[in-house]
Structures are given as C-alpha cells and as structure tokens.
Amino acid sequence: MSSPVSVRCILESELSQHRSKESCWVLVSGRVYDVTGFLKRHPGGEAMILRQAGSDVSREMEGPPHRHSENARRWMEQYYIGDLIKDTAEPQTVRGRRKATESEQTKEDQTGASRCSSVNTETDLVNWTKPLLWQVGHLGEKYDEWVHQPVDRPIRLFHSDFIEACSKTSWYMVPAVWLPMVLYLSWYCFTLLAQGDTRLFTTFTSEYTILVHKYSFPFLFLLGMFIWSLVEYLIHRFLFHMRPPASNYYLITLHFLLHGQHHKSPFDGSRLVFPPIPASFVIGGFYVLVRVLMPLGLGLSVFVGGLCGYVVYDMIHYYLHYGCPKKGSYMYGLKAYHVKHHFEHQRLGFGITTRFWDHPFNSLIPEETFGKDH
C-alpha cells in the first residue's frame, strides 16, 4: 500500500516573491503553480503571465480575453506545487504538514528534479516505458479522447534506435537541407525559362502555344507557395485529422504516426517539424506529379515555390509552439489560434501559416464571447 502524498503548504508571502522570469508562481483556486517553464509557451505571451505573477489568476482563467479549456486546465496541473495558506496563522496541523514535506522539498531542490509529473504512468492507458506506436491501435474507441489530452513529455515511437532517430529532427535541419535546393532550383528554373523553349499547350497544338517568359518566374514561384498553402490545409484537415474507425488497429496506428503523436505531446521539440528523410519521399512524389502535369520549366518553377512554402510552413509551425511573438502582431494572433486548435478546437482551425483557407472550408475557430459580468 503506497503512502499518502504530502501536500506542500505555501505562505502568501512566499508566493508573492516569485514574480520573475526566473521563478514565476501563480495561484488558481487556492492551488499554487510554478509556471516558469511555461512562460515562453503561453500563447498570450510571457508578459501576460508576469503581470499577474505571485497573485491569484482564477478570474483570468475564466476570461476575458480567453476562457481556458479543460485541456488547458488539465495541462496546468503538471505545474502544481502546493496549496496556499494565510500568513496570519499557522495551526499545528499545518506546521506538521510543512515539516513532513520540508525534507522532501529540500532534497528535490538540491537534485533539481521537477516538482510536477508530466503524465501519470500508472493510470494512463498506455505503457510509457515502451514505444507507443504499436500500443495506440489497441485503444479502440478510447483513442480519440486519449490522443487529444496533451501531456508535456517526449514520445518514443519505435523499438529500433535507428528508425526512432529518423523520426525526429531539430528545427534547423529543415532549412539546412531544403533551402539550398530552393536556391539552386530557382537559379536553374530562371536559366531554363531564359532559353525560350518553355511553352504552354504544346501537347494540343503547335500553332497557338504561349511562351513562358523568364520574368514570369517570380509569379510562378509565388503561385507555388499559394498552392502549397492549400495543400498544407488539405493534408492537415483530411489526412492528419482523419477519424480512424475504433475497430481499425492499423488506421489508428497510422494516424498516431502521422499526427496523433504531435497532439499528444505538442511541445516535443524533436517532433515539431517533418524529418528530412521521410519528407524526401513526399517531396519526391510532388516533384513527379508536377513533371507529369506541366512542362519542365513551368512545373519546376511552381514546384520550387511550393518547396519554399513548405519550409516556411515548418518554421512557422515550430515558432508557434516555442516562439514569443509581440502582442498584436500577425504571429501573435496565429500562435493563439494554433494553441486553441491543440487544446480546445481540434476539429477546427487547420490553417498553420494562414487562416485564409479556414474561411471557404468553414473551419474557422469561432471568436469567444463573454457575459456582461466579465
């Protein structure tokens, strides 16, 4: 039989001392949370939390400007460190509780261990000590709810160390691998169009063809980026957010591999961008497609614009999770929008680099409304 968990008791004076980036505590309904590690991740920016640091934020949790979702509240419990007590009196029972936890807290501070658990490994539906990919398919009808309850811990997918390494990457690998190709192909396309051999409709007629001028390259490049924004939306909505049948082990496994693992652990920095090795197969597929559908110069020009759009997409996606955009900026609104997609509206808000396509496809996250009492 396990011993009861001791609750740390925190005085009001102690709480009020933690008001900086180095140590930021807040109070919600009598419970104290150390949110220092969450400051840069907060969609409203770290300044919004720091203004309320060391005080009660229960009202702010209800909004305005934002009413925090159940997932957000569940996520916050990872940062719980103790209960608040008044400075004016400290009964014998409270002193006993403080004394009981004092040695544990001292040991914890000395070792630098986290005061909060990222996931309850004893009660969770999967075994976190083993790769998750081959387990999630057995969750059946519980999978959808489980995968949309985010946790703050890294995920291991595969047994093989090599395959596992190929499934993860640092953010800078995306521009390091693909931007040199964008630059080279841009130069190649311009010189190819400059030869004056690229014409439209040559398959149908030789009399009424249209020359693709070299100065049209920037417009074709931008067209490729625009097309990518649509492809990005369609993939995210219809592939990444497909609803696998509860009885289909393989579709659930595929969904978790493609995107479910990102929703389960949205701040796993090694899984926020597409690793270059698997990405090369997808990009290769798009290259073959444009080569079949378009003349070489035209197809490559559109393709390289789409490839650049992909790099921008991955970099923006990483920034939305780890960046701290200035309040009121375009990225600030986009970050708040994307966090709502993760924590509250998983079936809406599929645009990453832009909300443009959410409008015609009727998947825009609705604006929040508050009563007069707020």
C-alpha positions as CSV (number, residue, x, y, z in Angstrom):
1,M,0.0,0.0,0.0
2,S,1.5,3.3,-1.1
3,S,1.9,6.1,1.5
4,P,-0.3,9.2,1.1
5,V,1.2,12.1,-0.9
6,S,2.3,15.0,1.2
7,V,1.0,18.4,0.1
8,R,3.4,21.4,0.3
9,C,1.9,24.4,2.1
10,I,2.9,27.8,0.7
11,L,2.6,31.1,2.6
12,E,1.2,34.1,0.8
13,S,4.4,36.0,1.4
14,E,6.4,33.2,-0.3
15,L,4.0,33.2,-3.3
16,S,4.4,36.9,-3.7
17,Q,8.2,36.6,-4.0
18,H,8.1,34.6,-7.2
19,R,7.3,37.2,-9.8
20,S,10.1,37.0,-12.3
21,K,11.1,35.1,-15.5
22,E,13.5,33.0,-13.3
23,S,10.8,32.0,-10.9
24,C,7.1,32.6,-11.7
25,W,4.3,31.2,-9.5
26,V,0.6,31.8,-9.8
27,L,-2.5,30.9,-7.7
28,V,-5.7,29.3,-9.0
29,S,-8.5,28.4,-6.6
30,G,-6.1,28.0,-3.6
31,R,-3.6,25.9,-5.5
32,V,-0.1,27.2,-6.4
33,Y,1.5,26.5,-9.7
34,D,5.2,27.1,-10.8
35,V,4.7,28.1,-14.4
36,T,8.3,29.3,-15.0
37,G,8.9,26.6,-17.7
38,F,5.6,27.5,-19.5
39,L,6.2,31.3,-19.9
40,K,7.6,31.2,-23.4
41,R,5.0,28.6,-24.5
42,H,2.0,30.7,-23.3
43,P,0.0,31.8,-26.4
44,G,-0.7,35.2,-24.8
45,G,3.0,35.8,-24.3
46,E,5.1,35.7,-21.1
47,A,4.3,39.3,-20.3
48,M,0.7,38.4,-19.7
49,I,1.6,35.9,-17.0
50,L,4.3,38.0,-15.5
51,R,1.9,40.9,-14.9
52,Q,-0.1,38.5,-12.7
53,A,2.8,36.6,-11.2
54,G,2.7,35.9,-7.5
55,S,-1.0,36.5,-7.3
56,D,-4.4,34.9,-7.9
57,V,-5.3,34.4,-11.6
58,S,-8.5,32.4,-11.1
59,R,-10.5,35.2,-12.7
60,E,-8.1,35.4,-15.7
61,M,-8.5,31.7,-16.3
62,E,-12.2,32.3,-16.9
63,G,-11.5,35.2,-19.2
64,P,-11.6,37.7,-20.9
65,P,-9.6,37.7,-23.1
66,H,-9.7,33.9,-23.2
67,R,-11.6,31.3,-21.3
68,H,-9.2,28.4,-20.7
69,S,-10.3,25.0,-21.9
70,E,-10.5,21.8,-19.8
71,N,-7.4,20.6,-21.6
72,A,-5.6,23.8,-20.7
73,R,-6.6,23.3,-17.0
74,R,-5.5,19.6,-17.1
75,W,-2.2,20.7,-18.6
76,M,-1.7,23.3,-15.8
77,E,-1.9,20.5,-13.2
78,Q,1.5,19.4,-14.3
79,Y,2.9,22.6,-12.7
80,Y,1.1,22.2,-9.3
81,I,3.5,22.6,-6.4
82,G,1.3,23.1,-3.3
83,D,-1.6,24.8,-1.5
84,L,-1.8,28.3,-0.3
85,I,-2.1,29.2,3.5
86,K,-2.6,32.5,5.2
87,D,0.3,34.4,6.7
88,T,-1.7,35.4,9.7
89,A,-2.0,32.0,11.3
90,E,-0.3,28.7,11.0
91,P,-2.1,26.0,13.0
92,Q,-0.3,23.0,14.5
93,T,-1.8,20.7,11.8
94,V,-0.4,23.0,9.1
95,R,3.0,23.1,10.8
96,G,3.0,19.3,10.9
97,R,2.3,19.1,7.2
98,R,5.0,21.6,6.4
99,K,7.5,19.8,8.5
100,A,6.6,16.5,6.8
101,T,7.3,17.8,3.4
102,E,10.3,20.0,4.3
103,S,12.9,17.3,3.9
104,E,11.4,16.1,0.6
105,Q,11.4,19.6,-0.8
106,T,15.0,20.2,0.2
107,K,16.1,17.0,-1.5
108,E,14.1,18.0,-4.6
109,D,15.7,21.4,-4.8
110,Q,19.2,20.0,-4.3
111,T,18.8,17.5,-7.2
112,G,17.0,19.9,-9.5
113,A,14.1,17.4,-10.0
114,S,10.8,18.7,-11.4
115,R,8.1,19.2,-8.9
116,C,5.4,18.1,-11.2
117,S,4.7,14.9,-13.1
118,S,4.1,15.2,-16.9
119,V,1.9,12.2,-17.0
120,N,0.5,9.6,-14.6
121,T,2.3,6.5,-15.9
122,E,0.4,4.2,-13.5
123,T,-3.1,5.1,-14.6
124,D,-2.5,6.0,-18.3
125,L,-4.0,3.8,-21.0
126,V,-0.5,3.1,-22.5
127,N,2.8,1.9,-21.1
128,W,5.1,5.0,-21.4
129,T,8.2,2.9,-20.8
130,K,7.7,1.2,-24.2
131,P,7.3,2.6,-27.7
132,L,3.8,3.9,-28.1
133,L,3.2,3.4,-31.9
134,W,2.3,-0.3,-31.5
135,Q,0.2,0.3,-28.4
136,V,-2.3,3.0,-29.5
137,G,-4.1,0.8,-32.0
138,H,-5.4,-1.3,-29.1
139,L,-7.1,1.8,-27.5
140,G,-10.1,1.5,-29.9
141,E,-12.9,3.9,-29.1
142,K,-10.8,5.4,-26.3
143,Y,-8.1,6.5,-28.7
144,D,-9.7,9.8,-29.9
145,E,-10.2,11.2,-26.4
146,W,-6.8,10.0,-25.2
147,V,-4.8,11.5,-28.1
148,H,-6.5,14.9,-27.6
149,Q,-5.5,15.1,-23.9
150,P,-2.0,16.6,-24.3
151,V,0.9,15.8,-22.0
152,D,4.3,17.5,-21.5
153,R,6.8,14.8,-22.1
154,P,8.7,13.3,-25.1
155,I,7.3,10.3,-27.0
156,R,9.1,7.3,-28.3
157,L,7.5,5.6,-31.3
158,F,9.8,2.8,-32.4
159,H,11.8,-0.1,-30.8
160,S,14.7,0.5,-33.3
161,D,17.1,3.3,-32.2
162,F,17.9,4.0,-35.9
163,I,14.3,4.3,-37.0
164,E,13.5,6.3,-33.9
165,A,16.3,8.7,-34.8
166,C,15.0,9.1,-38.3
167,S,11.5,10.0,-37.0
168,K,12.9,13.0,-35.1
169,T,14.8,16.1,-36.0
170,S,15.9,19.5,-34.8
171,W,14.1,22.5,-36.4
172,Y,17.2,23.9,-38.1
173,M,17.6,20.7,-40.2
174,V,14.6,21.7,-42.4
175,P,16.1,25.0,-43.7
176,A,19.6,23.4,-43.8
177,V,18.5,20.6,-46.1
178,W,15.9,22.2,-48.2
179,L,16.8,25.9,-48.6
180,P,20.0,25.1,-50.7
181,M,17.8,23.1,-53.0
182,V,15.3,26.0,-53.2
183,L,18.1,28.4,-54.2
184,Y,19.7,26.0,-56.7
185,L,16.3,25.2,-58.4
186,S,15.3,28.8,-58.5
187,W,18.5,29.6,-60.5
188,Y,18.0,26.6,-62.7
189,C,14.4,27.4,-63.5
190,F,15.2,31.0,-64.4
191,T,18.0,30.0,-66.7
192,L,15.8,27.3,-68.2
193,L,13.0,29.8,-68.9
194,A,15.5,32.2,-70.3
195,Q,16.3,29.8,-73.1
196,G,12.8,30.5,-74.5
197,D,11.9,26.8,-75.0
198,T,9.1,26.6,-72.4
199,R,5.7,26.9,-74.0
200,L,2.1,26.1,-72.9
201,F,-0.3,23.9,-74.8
202,T,2.3,22.2,-77.0
203,T,0.5,18.9,-76.3
204,F,-2.6,20.1,-78.1
205,T,-1.3,22.4,-80.8
206,S,1.9,23.8,-82.3
207,E,0.2,27.0,-83.7
208,Y,-1.3,28.6,-80.6
209,T,1.3,28.0,-77.9
210,I,2.2,30.5,-75.3
211,L,5.8,31.3,-74.4
212,V,6.6,31.2,-70.6
213,H,8.9,34.2,-70.2
214,K,11.8,34.2,-67.8
215,Y,10.4,37.2,-66.0
216,S,7.3,35.2,-65.1
217,F,9.4,33.0,-62.7
218,P,8.7,35.2,-59.6
219,F,5.0,34.9,-60.3
220,L,5.2,31.1,-60.8
221,F,7.2,30.8,-57.6
222,L,4.6,32.7,-55.7
223,L,1.9,30.6,-57.3
224,G,3.7,27.5,-56.0
225,M,3.7,29.0,-52.5
226,F,0.0,29.8,-52.7
227,I,-0.8,26.2,-53.9
228,W,1.2,24.9,-51.1
229,S,-0.9,26.8,-48.6
230,L,-3.9,25.0,-49.9
231,V,-2.1,21.6,-49.9
232,E,-1.0,22.3,-46.3
233,Y,-4.6,22.9,-45.3
234,L,-6.0,19.8,-47.1
235,I,-3.3,17.5,-45.7
236,H,-3.8,18.8,-42.2
237,R,-7.6,18.6,-42.2
238,F,-8.3,15.5,-44.2
239,L,-5.2,13.3,-43.6
240,F,-3.8,14.4,-40.3
241,H,-7.2,14.8,-38.7
242,M,-8.9,11.8,-40.2
243,R,-11.1,9.9,-37.8
244,P,-9.9,6.3,-37.8
245,P,-12.6,3.7,-37.0
246,A,-12.2,2.4,-33.4
247,S,-12.0,-1.2,-34.8
248,N,-9.2,-0.5,-37.2
249,Y,-5.9,-1.0,-35.4
250,Y,-3.8,-0.1,-38.5
251,L,-5.6,3.2,-39.3
252,I,-5.3,4.3,-35.6
253,T,-1.6,3.4,-35.7
254,L,-1.1,5.4,-39.0
255,H,-3.0,8.4,-37.6
256,F,-0.8,8.4,-34.5
257,L,2.4,8.2,-36.6
258,L,1.4,11.0,-38.9
259,H,-0.1,13.5,-36.5
260,G,-1.6,12.0,-33.4
261,Q,1.7,11.9,-31.5
262,H,2.0,15.7,-32.1
263,H,-1.3,16.4,-30.5
264,K,-0.5,14.1,-27.6
265,S,2.8,15.8,-26.9
266,P,2.5,19.3,-28.6
267,F,5.8,20.6,-27.1
268,D,8.1,17.7,-28.0
269,G,10.6,19.9,-29.8
270,S,12.1,17.0,-31.8
271,R,8.8,16.2,-33.5
272,L,7.5,19.7,-34.5
273,V,8.9,19.6,-38.0
274,F,9.0,17.0,-40.7
275,P,12.3,14.9,-40.6
276,P,14.2,15.3,-43.9
277,I,14.4,11.5,-44.6
278,P,10.6,10.8,-44.7
279,A,10.0,14.3,-46.1
280,S,12.1,13.5,-49.1
281,F,9.7,10.8,-50.2
282,V,6.7,13.1,-50.0
283,I,8.6,15.9,-51.8
284,G,9.7,13.5,-54.4
285,G,6.1,12.5,-55.0
286,F,5.1,16.1,-55.6
287,Y,8.0,16.5,-58.0
288,V,6.9,13.6,-60.1
289,L,3.4,15.0,-60.1
290,V,4.3,18.4,-61.5
291,R,6.7,16.8,-64.0
292,V,3.8,14.8,-65.4
293,L,1.3,17.6,-65.4
294,M,3.4,20.5,-66.6
295,P,6.3,21.4,-69.0
296,L,9.7,21.2,-67.3
297,G,10.4,24.9,-66.8
298,L,6.9,25.7,-65.7
299,G,6.5,22.7,-63.4
300,L,9.8,23.2,-61.7
301,S,9.1,26.9,-61.1
302,V,5.8,26.1,-59.4
303,F,7.5,23.1,-57.5
304,V,10.3,25.2,-56.1
305,G,7.8,27.8,-54.9
306,G,5.8,25.1,-53.2
307,L,9.0,23.7,-51.6
308,C,9.8,27.1,-50.2
309,G,6.3,27.3,-48.9
310,Y,6.8,24.0,-47.1
311,V,10.0,25.3,-45.4
312,V,8.2,28.5,-44.3
313,Y,5.3,26.3,-43.0
314,D,7.5,24.1,-40.9
315,M,9.4,27.1,-39.5
316,I,6.2,28.9,-38.6
317,H,4.8,25.8,-37.0
318,Y,7.9,25.5,-34.8
319,Y,7.7,29.2,-33.9
320,L,4.0,28.9,-33.0
321,H,4.9,26.3,-30.3
322,Y,8.1,27.8,-29.0
323,G,8.3,31.5,-30.1
324,C,7.3,34.6,-28.2
325,P,5.7,36.9,-30.8
326,K,5.0,40.5,-30.0
327,K,1.4,41.2,-28.8
328,G,-0.8,42.4,-31.6
329,S,1.4,41.1,-34.4
330,Y,0.3,38.6,-37.0
331,M,2.3,35.8,-35.5
332,Y,0.8,36.6,-32.0
333,G,-2.7,36.0,-33.3
334,L,-1.6,32.9,-35.3
335,K,0.0,31.4,-32.2
336,A,-3.1,31.9,-30.1
337,Y,-5.2,30.4,-32.9
338,H,-3.0,27.4,-33.2
339,V,-2.9,26.7,-29.5
340,K,-6.7,26.8,-29.5
341,H,-6.6,24.1,-32.2
342,H,-4.5,21.9,-29.9
343,F,-6.2,22.4,-26.6
344,E,-9.8,23.2,-27.4
345,H,-10.9,23.1,-31.1
346,Q,-9.2,20.0,-32.5
347,R,-11.8,19.7,-35.3
348,L,-11.3,23.4,-36.4
349,G,-8.5,25.8,-37.2
350,F,-6.5,23.7,-39.6
351,G,-4.5,26.6,-41.1
352,I,-1.0,26.9,-39.9
353,T,0.7,29.7,-41.9
354,T,-2.6,31.4,-42.6
355,R,-6.2,31.3,-41.6
356,F,-7.3,32.1,-45.2
357,W,-8.4,28.5,-46.1
358,D,-10.4,28.1,-42.9
359,H,-12.9,30.7,-44.3
360,P,-14.0,29.0,-47.5
361,F,-13.9,25.5,-45.9
362,N,-15.9,26.7,-42.9
363,S,-13.4,25.5,-40.3
364,L,-12.6,28.8,-38.7
365,I,-12.4,28.8,-34.9
366,P,-15.2,31.0,-33.5
367,E,-14.4,34.1,-31.5
368,E,-15.1,33.8,-27.8
369,T,-18.0,35.7,-26.2
370,F,-18.3,36.7,-22.6
371,G,-21.3,37.8,-20.5
372,K,-21.7,41.2,-19.1
373,D,-20.4,40.1,-15.7
374,H,-17.0,39.9,-17.2
